[in-house]
Amino acid sequence: MTRHNTDISKKDSFLKQLARDESSNADAAVLRNSMRRYASMSSVSALRTYAAALEDPDYSPAIRLALDYLAVARTTRGRAEEELSVAAFFGSGAATLLEGLRRSEIKDAVSLPAPLKIRTTFQEAVANRRSIRNFTGDRISLPVLSTILSAALGVTGTIRDEGSDVNIAVRAAPSGGGLWPIDLYLLPLQIGNLESKVYRYDTLRHALVPQCPLATRSAIVECFPTQGSSVKVSDTSVVLFLVARAWRSIVKYGPRGLRFAFHEAGAISEHVNLSVSALGFGSTDLANFYEDELNNALGFDGVNATVIHSIALGTI
């Protein structure tokens, strides 16, 4: 018998012993699946790692769906429906309509002060950036928050829309087609004299607009798991939520529009982290949250509007 066969025999013997021990069924299930790459038979019912599911995508519909998306979101030569959709979008005046909606009147907005002058060089901000997981829970001033939001998604100029007299605001982060599928929401915990409730960052007015009146601070904080997490959200100064309304991009680019939403979210996140670093504070990206619970707390349906990322920042 070869050494390989001997190792397999020992492992099988160990697993059989675990299975016979009724007092350790749960532990046995975990251990069996940590040693088994995958099992396709329907009689097997236990935990699987994503690595194992990736080897057998048919076992996990969610993994299969993610892989299928990469295929359907490709751009290929001669894809007539894509070229037609882009042309139709520009001809419909949709860009002008979206800009008009963004400029519609909003009540109860909290005006933000002018952003601070950041004197740290770009090279220094990049070199000093770290994912900080321990925060002191101290208060951050409103001008500091204003500076971070402006760097993340603030207006940096205007361009004239072709075929109309509307000036369209351009922002700090790039956006596929200038459709801006990502909105920035925030929950201030220790920010100036701001009330701890949900706001949306209004980029055109550089203001905070109260949102989600039923969302409570405790309900939102509880959407972040504490067990196994190295970040205590309640000790941070503010949590930012990147909310995707992917339909804004999909209406023009089809399935590929979802990619552009993720691209934009990544750019915004990096702008936040670099500006926080330059200002001498700490931040960390938080992808570990319960989507359904968080969307429900914020009043989103999880499809037309959904939280796809969050960033915690504060004093260190």
N, C-alpha and C positions, 0 to 999 in steps of 0.2 A: 504493500500500500504506500503511495506517495505521501510526502509531507502535506501537500495540499488537501488530499482526501482525508488525512488524519485530522487536520484542523477543522474540516467541515463536520466530520463525525463527532468531534468534541463539542462543537457549537450546537449541533442538533441534540446531543445528549443533554447539554445544559438547558436548552429551551424546553425539552420534554419534561425535565425536572421542575422547571418553573411552572409549566402548565399543570402539573400534578398537584402543585401546592396551592390549594384553594384560597389560602390566606393572602396570597400575593398575586391575584389575578390581574389587578391594575398594573402593578409593577412589571409583571410578565408581559403584558400587552405592549407596554412602552419599550421594554428591552427587545422583544421579538422584532418590533418594527424598526428599531435603531440598527439592528443587524441585518435585516432583510431589505434589499434594495427596493423591491416592489413585489406585489402579489396581485395577479389579475383575477383570481377566482372570487366569486361573489360570496363565498362562505367566510372569507377573511374580513373581519370587522374590527379595525383598530386604528390607531393614529398613524399618520404617514408624514414624513418630512417632505418639503417642497422638492428637495433634490430627488427623492424617490419618485414623486409624482411626475417630475420632468422627464424621467426615463420612460414612463408609461403615461403619456398625456391623456390617453383615452380613459384612464382611471379617474382623472380629475377634470370635469368639464370646465372649471375655472381656468386651469392651466391651458387647456385646449383653446379656450376663447382668447386668452392673452396671446397665444402663438398665432392664432388665425388673424388677429387684428394686425399683426405685423405684415401679413400678406395682403390684406384688403386695403391697407393704407398706403400702398406703394404708388408712385407715379410711374407710368409707363408711356412709351411713345404711342401716339395715335389714340390716346384715351379721349375720345370726342366729348363724352359727357362732362369731363373735368374742364376742358377748354370752353365748352358752352356755358357751364355754370359760372365760371369766372367772368366771362364776357357779359352774361346776363346780369350778374351782380353789379358791375360797373354801370350798366345801362339802366338799372332800376332806380338809381339814386339812393340805394340802401345806406351807403356810407354817410350821405348827408342826413338821412333820417335818423340814424343812430346818434350822430353828433347833436342833432336837435333835441333828442330825448335826454341826452346827458346834460344839456344845458337848461332843462326844464326847471321851474321854480321849486325850491325845497325849503321847507320851514324848519325852524328849531335847530339849524345847523350851528355847530360850535366852530367859530373861525380860529384857525391856527396862526400863531405868530410866524414871522418870517424865519426861514431856516438859518441856522448858525453858519458861520464861515468855517469850513473844515480845513485846517492847516496841515494835517497829516498828509504825507505824499501817498500816492497810489501804491507805490512799492512797499512803503511801511505798513499800510493797511493790510495788504495781502500777506506780508511776512508775519504780522502779528495776529492774524485771524486764527481763532481757535474755537472749537465747539465747547462752550462752557456749560457745565452741568450743576454747579453749586453757586447759588445766588444768595445775596444777603437780605433781599426783601426790602431794601430801602427805596425811597421815592426818587423818580426821575422827573426832571422838569418838563413842562410842556414844550419849550423851545427845542429840547433834545428830541422829543418824539416828532415834532414838526420836521426836523432835519432828516430823521430816518425815513419818514414817510415820503418826503420830497425826493430823497435819493432813490427810493424804491420805485415809485410810480408817479412822481410829480411831473407837471407840465414843464417842458424845456423849450417850447417854441410852437410855431404854427406853420402849416402848409395849406395852400389853396387847393380845394378839391377840383379836379378837372371837370369841366362842364357845369360848374355851379359857382356861386359867389360866396360859398361858405368856407371859412377858415377852419381847418381841422387841427385840434391841438395834438401835438406829438409829445411823447412822454419819455421818462428816463430809461425805461426798459423797452426793448424791442417787442413788437407784436406782429404776427403774420398778417399782412394785409391791413394793418392798423385797425383791427376789429376788437381788440381788447377783451378777450373772453374771461380774463381774470379780474375779479374785484377783490379789494383788500378790506377785510373786516378786522376789528380788534376788540379785545376785552382788556381795558386798563385796570390793573390791580393796585398799582402805586404810581400814578402819573399826575403830577401837579395837583390841581383841585378837581380833576375830572371825576365825575360819578362813575362807579364801577358797573358799567352796563355796556351792551354791545353797540358799536358804532361802525359805520362804513366810511372809508376814506373817500371823500369827494375830490377827485384830482383837479377838476376844472376850477373849483373854488378854493382849493387847499383848505378844506374844512372837514369836520367830523359830523356825520349825519346819524342821529340815533336810529337804531334798527332793532328788530326783534324784541318788542316790548315785554313779551312773556318769558324771555330767556333770563335766567338768574345766574349770578356768579357761581354759586355752588353747583348748580346743575351742569354748567359748562366745565368746571374744573374736574368734576367727577367723570367726565368722558375720557380723561387721561388716566390710564392704569397706574397705580402706585406700586403694586407688587412687581418686582423685577425691573422697575424703571429707576434710572439713576438721576432723573430730574424731578424735583418737587415743584410742580407748576405753581402752587400757592405762594412760593417764595420769589417768583419772578415779578417784574414790574409791569409787564404787558405781554399778552399773547396775541400774535397776528394770525389771521386765518386767510388763506388764499382760496377764494371761492370761484369755482369754474362754472361758467355758463357756456358750455362748449358749442351750443347751437349757434352762437354768434360767428364762429369759425366754420362750422360744418355747413351752414347755409351757402357758403361760398366754395369751400374746399372739399366738401364731402367727408368721408372717414378720416382723411389726412388732417382735417381741421382739428381733431382731437390731439394730434401730435403737436400742433402749434400751440395749443393751450398749455400743454406740459412744458414746451420750450419757454413760453412766457413766464410760467410759474418759477421755473429754474432761474431765469434772469432776475426776476424780482427778488427771489430768495437771496441770491448772491449780492445784490445791491444792498439788501438789508444787512447781511452779515458783515460786509466790508465797511459800511457806514458806521455800524455799531462798534466795530474794531477801531476805526479811526477816531471815534469819540471817546474811547477809553472804557466802554462798557462790555458786557458779555452777551452772547446769544448762542442758541443751538437750534437746529432744525428738529422738529418733533413730528415724526410720521406715525408714532405709536398712539393712535387714538381710536375710539370706537366710532366708526363713521356713522352708522345708523343713529346712535344715540346723540352724537354731536349735531348731525343734520336736523334731527327732530327738535333738539333744544333751540336751534337757530331758526327753525321754521322752513328749512329747505326740503325739497322732495327727494334729494339724492340723485336726480338725473338732470333735470333742467337747471338745477342749481345744486352744487355739492362742494363740500370742503375737500380739497385734494392735498392740502399741506398746511402746516402751521409752524410758526417760529416763536420761541420764547426768548425774551431778552430782559436784562435787568442789570443791577449793580453787582459788582464782584469785589 
